[in-house]
Structures are given as structure tokens and as C-alpha cells.
């Protein structure tokens, strides 16, 4: 198992953050639609 470079770690962290934010946004929009 080879170690990741700094840029690879940054890209992985960024993509993970984007995925989490997108999931949260869709989750909240679904809640708003349900409460309406």
C-alpha cells in the first residue's frame, strides 16, 4: 500500500467534503418538502 501525496490527500478530502455537503443539502430539501 503506497502512501498518498499531499495533493492526493487534499483532493480526497475535498471530494469527501463535497459529497457530504451535497447529501446534507438534499436531505434538508426533502425535509422542507415533507413539512410543507
N, C-alpha and C positions, 0 to 999 in steps of 0.2 A: 504494500500500500504506500503509494508515494505521497509526500506532503504537498499541500496546496500552496500556491504562491499567494502573495498579498493581494494581487488584483483578482485572482480567482475567489479568494475569501470574500472580498468586497462585493463582487458580482453575485455570489451565492447569497450573501446577507441581504443585498438589495432586492433580489428576486423573491426571497422569502418574505421580506417586508411588504413588497407589492402584493403578493398573494394574500397575506393576512389582511391588508387594508381592503382589498377587493372583496374578500369574504365578509368582513365586517360591514362594508357598505351595503352589499346585497342583503345581508342579514337584517340590518336596520330598515332598509326599504320594505322588506317583506313584513316586518313588524308594523310599520306605518300603514301598509295596505290592509293588514288584518285589523288594526284598531279603528280604521276609518269606518 
